[in-house]
Every structure is written in structure tokens, then in C-alpha cells.
Amino acid sequence: MPETATPATELTSHYVAQVTGDLERNVKEQERITAEIASLQELLAAVQHDHTVLVNVQQALGITQAPAQPPAQAENAAVPSPRQKSGAARGEKKARKSTAAPKKAAAKKPVAKPADAAKAAQPTLVELIRRHLAGLEEPRSAAEISAALGQAHPERQIADKVVRVTLEGLVAKSQAERTKQGRSVFYTAPKSATAPEAEAQPAETEH
């Protein structure tokens, strides 16, 4: 009996050691994959945030081109091709469309025109910033300008980063001036634009 028990004990010990090692490697692999997933999720969130900021900048600059959709939205927007139906079914469908089309068109036109008119009347962010700069007496930072515009136009979602990028675009076009005080950056309207306004103020007070 002792002779047969010894090999069985050694075999059991061998399997125990092997299973223990496999479990340790499995746990480490799970930890590695979990860390990679968390890192990829953080990277995806950062990229999605940058996409939102870039779309806002595109709209602020007045670019009418439709922004590119992320892969998930593009897949959801794809419409599967309809299955082919019999000739009788297609004929009935065409007849229904011909009778229903005028009603739909008549219902959509009055609703679309006011919305388009409201969008056309709404000033762009570039115009709002230029007007705000023209009315400033002292230089202001991008955060201060963004806060002032947010209070004046609470219906619009104005982000500090978008305002800063727009201000830099105006500086590049010589439509705004940038000054530095230490580490802070301040913006004002160009002198050529503020000088006539300053000259016109005494004339108004005299009347």
C-alpha cells in the first residue's frame, strides 16, 4: 500500500502546483486586460471630447460643411436597403405616395421657414465676440469674455476653449489684438476699430 500511495501523492502535488500556477497567470492576464480596457476608455472619452470641441469651433468659424460622424453614429445612421416586393405591392405603394405626397409637403413648408429664418437671424460666435471686443474699455481674458457672453446669451452653450480658439483666429486675421501680462493673455479690439468709436463719443455728448 505505501508504494502505490507515494506516486499518487506526487502526481496530486504536481497537478496542484500546475493549477496554482495557471490560476496566478490567469489573474495577472485579467488584470492586464482590465487595465488596457480602462486606458482605452479614457482615450476614447478624450477623443470624443476633442471631437465635440472641434465641431463647436467649426460652427463658430461659420463653416457650413457637415461635421464627420463618429463610427458609432455612422453605423446607426445607415439605413438597410428594403427588400424587393412584388409588382402589385410596388404599384400600391406608389399610388399611396402620389396621394400622400402633397399633404406632407404642404405640412412641412410652413414649419421649416420660421426655423430657417430664426437660424439666419442668429449671429455667429465670431460676430458676438467682435461686438463684445468693440465695446470693451480694458483688455479681457478669454475666460472673462466667455463668461460675459454666457450671461448675455444663456440659450447658447459657449465653451471657454471655443472662445479662446475663436479669439486666436481673430488675432490671426488682425481683427483682434492680444497682449500678455505675465502668464495671462488678454484680448482687445484692434486700435483701428476702437479709435473711431472713441472719437465719436465726445461728439455725441456735445449734442
C-alpha positions as CSV (number, residue, x, y, z in Angstrom):
1,M,0.0,0.0,0.0
2,P,2.7,2.6,0.8
3,E,4.3,2.0,-2.6
4,T,1.2,2.8,-4.5
5,A,0.3,5.8,-2.3
6,T,3.6,7.6,-2.9
7,P,3.2,8.0,-6.8
8,A,-0.4,9.2,-6.3
9,T,0.7,11.8,-3.8
10,E,3.5,13.1,-6.1
11,L,1.0,13.2,-9.0
12,T,-1.5,15.2,-6.9
13,S,1.2,17.6,-5.8
14,H,2.2,18.1,-9.4
15,Y,-1.3,18.9,-10.5
16,V,-1.8,21.2,-7.5
17,A,1.3,23.2,-8.4
18,Q,0.3,23.4,-12.1
19,V,-3.3,24.5,-11.4
20,T,-2.0,27.1,-8.9
21,G,0.5,28.5,-11.4
22,D,-2.2,28.6,-14.1
23,L,-4.6,30.5,-11.8
24,E,-1.9,33.1,-11.0
25,R,-1.2,33.6,-14.7
26,N,-5.0,33.9,-15.4
27,V,-5.4,36.5,-12.7
28,K,-2.5,38.5,-14.0
29,E,-3.8,38.3,-17.5
30,Q,-7.2,39.6,-16.3
31,E,-5.6,42.5,-14.5
32,R,-3.6,43.4,-17.7
33,I,-6.7,43.3,-19.9
34,T,-8.7,45.3,-17.4
35,A,-6.0,48.0,-17.3
36,E,-5.9,48.1,-21.1
37,I,-9.7,48.5,-21.3
38,A,-9.7,51.3,-18.8
39,S,-6.9,53.0,-20.7
40,L,-8.8,52.7,-24.0
41,Q,-12.0,54.0,-22.4
42,E,-10.1,57.1,-21.1
43,L,-8.6,57.6,-24.6
44,L,-12.0,57.2,-26.3
45,A,-13.5,59.8,-23.9
46,A,-10.7,62.3,-24.6
47,V,-11.1,61.8,-28.4
48,Q,-14.8,62.2,-28.2
49,H,-14.3,65.4,-26.1
50,D,-11.9,66.8,-28.8
51,H,-14.5,65.9,-31.5
52,T,-17.1,68.0,-29.7
53,V,-14.8,70.9,-29.3
54,L,-13.7,70.8,-32.9
55,V,-17.4,70.7,-34.1
56,N,-18.1,73.8,-31.9
57,V,-15.0,75.6,-33.4
58,Q,-16.2,74.7,-36.9
59,Q,-19.6,76.2,-36.2
60,A,-18.0,79.3,-34.5
61,L,-15.9,79.9,-37.6
62,G,-19.0,79.8,-39.8
63,I,-18.1,76.6,-41.7
64,T,-21.3,75.2,-43.2
65,Q,-19.9,71.8,-44.0
66,A,-21.5,68.9,-42.1
67,P,-19.1,67.5,-39.4
68,A,-17.9,64.0,-39.8
69,Q,-19.9,61.5,-37.7
70,P,-18.1,59.1,-35.3
71,P,-18.2,55.4,-36.4
72,A,-20.9,54.5,-33.9
73,Q,-23.2,57.3,-35.2
74,A,-22.4,56.5,-38.8
75,E,-23.5,52.9,-38.3
76,N,-26.7,53.9,-36.6
77,A,-27.4,56.4,-39.4
78,A,-27.0,53.7,-42.1
79,V,-30.4,52.6,-43.4
80,P,-30.6,49.0,-44.7
81,S,-31.9,48.6,-48.2
82,P,-35.5,47.5,-48.4
83,R,-36.4,44.0,-49.7
84,Q,-37.8,43.7,-53.1
85,K,-41.6,43.3,-53.2
86,S,-44.0,42.1,-55.8
87,G,-45.1,44.3,-58.7
88,A,-48.6,44.6,-57.2
89,A,-47.3,45.7,-53.8
90,R,-44.9,48.3,-55.5
91,G,-47.9,49.7,-57.5
92,E,-50.0,50.1,-54.4
93,K,-47.1,51.8,-52.6
94,K,-46.5,54.3,-55.5
95,A,-50.2,55.1,-55.5
96,R,-50.2,55.8,-51.8
97,K,-47.1,58.0,-52.2
98,S,-48.6,60.0,-55.0
99,T,-51.7,60.8,-52.9
100,A,-49.9,61.5,-49.7
101,A,-47.0,63.5,-51.0
102,P,-48.8,66.9,-51.5
103,K,-50.2,66.7,-47.9
104,K,-46.7,66.1,-46.4
105,A,-45.1,68.9,-48.5
106,A,-47.8,71.3,-47.5
107,A,-47.4,70.5,-43.8
108,K,-43.6,70.7,-43.8
109,K,-43.1,74.0,-45.7
110,P,-44.8,76.4,-43.1
111,V,-42.9,74.7,-40.2
112,A,-39.4,74.8,-41.9
113,K,-39.5,78.5,-42.9
114,P,-39.6,80.1,-39.4
115,A,-36.9,77.8,-38.2
116,D,-34.6,78.7,-41.1
117,A,-35.4,82.4,-40.6
118,A,-34.5,82.1,-36.9
119,K,-31.2,80.4,-37.7
120,A,-30.3,83.1,-40.3
121,A,-31.1,85.9,-37.8
122,Q,-29.0,84.4,-35.0
123,P,-25.4,85.9,-35.0
124,T,-22.4,83.7,-35.1
125,L,-20.0,83.4,-32.2
126,V,-17.4,85.3,-34.2
127,E,-19.8,88.2,-34.6
128,L,-20.7,88.1,-30.9
129,I,-17.0,88.2,-29.9
130,R,-16.2,91.0,-32.2
131,R,-19.1,93.1,-30.9
132,H,-18.0,92.4,-27.3
133,L,-14.4,93.4,-28.0
134,A,-15.5,96.6,-29.7
135,G,-17.4,97.6,-26.5
136,L,-14.6,96.9,-24.1
137,E,-12.6,99.7,-22.5
138,E,-9.9,97.4,-21.0
139,P,-8.4,94.1,-22.2
140,R,-10.1,90.9,-21.1
141,S,-9.1,87.3,-20.9
142,A,-10.8,84.5,-22.9
143,A,-12.4,83.2,-19.7
144,E,-13.9,86.6,-18.9
145,I,-15.1,87.1,-22.4
146,S,-16.7,83.6,-22.4
147,A,-18.4,84.3,-19.0
148,A,-19.8,87.6,-20.3
149,L,-21.1,86.1,-23.5
150,G,-22.6,83.2,-21.5
151,Q,-24.5,85.7,-19.3
152,A,-25.7,87.7,-22.3
153,H,-26.7,84.7,-24.3
154,P,-27.8,81.9,-21.8
155,E,-29.6,80.0,-24.6
156,R,-26.2,79.2,-26.3
157,Q,-23.7,76.8,-25.0
158,I,-20.4,78.8,-25.2
159,A,-17.3,76.9,-24.1
160,D,-14.1,78.7,-22.9
161,K,-11.9,76.7,-25.2
162,V,-14.1,77.6,-28.3
163,V,-13.9,81.3,-27.3
164,R,-10.1,81.1,-26.9
165,V,-9.7,79.4,-30.4
166,T,-12.0,81.9,-32.0
167,L,-10.1,84.8,-30.4
168,E,-6.8,83.4,-31.7
169,G,-8.4,83.2,-35.2
170,L,-9.5,86.9,-35.0
171,V,-5.9,87.8,-33.9
172,A,-4.5,85.9,-36.9
173,K,-6.9,88.0,-39.2
174,S,-5.9,91.3,-37.5
175,Q,-9.5,91.6,-36.2
176,A,-8.3,91.5,-32.5
177,E,-5.2,92.2,-30.5
178,R,-3.5,90.1,-28.0
179,T,-1.4,91.3,-25.0
180,K,0.4,89.3,-22.3
181,Q,0.7,90.2,-18.6
182,G,2.9,87.6,-17.0
183,R,1.4,84.2,-17.8
184,S,-2.1,85.7,-18.6
185,V,-3.3,86.6,-22.1
186,F,-5.7,89.4,-22.7
187,Y,-7.6,90.4,-25.9
188,T,-8.9,93.7,-27.2
189,A,-10.4,95.1,-30.4
190,P,-7.8,96.4,-32.9
191,K,-6.9,100.0,-32.5
192,S,-8.1,100.9,-35.9
193,A,-11.6,99.8,-34.9
194,T,-11.7,101.4,-31.4
195,A,-10.2,104.7,-32.4
196,P,-13.2,106.0,-34.4
197,E,-15.6,105.0,-31.6
198,A,-13.5,106.9,-29.1
199,E,-13.6,110.0,-31.4
200,A,-17.3,109.7,-31.9
201,Q,-18.2,109.7,-28.2
202,P,-17.4,113.4,-27.4
203,A,-19.4,114.4,-30.5
204,E,-22.5,112.7,-29.1
205,T,-22.1,114.3,-25.7
206,E,-22.0,117.7,-27.2
207,H,-25.4,117.3,-28.7
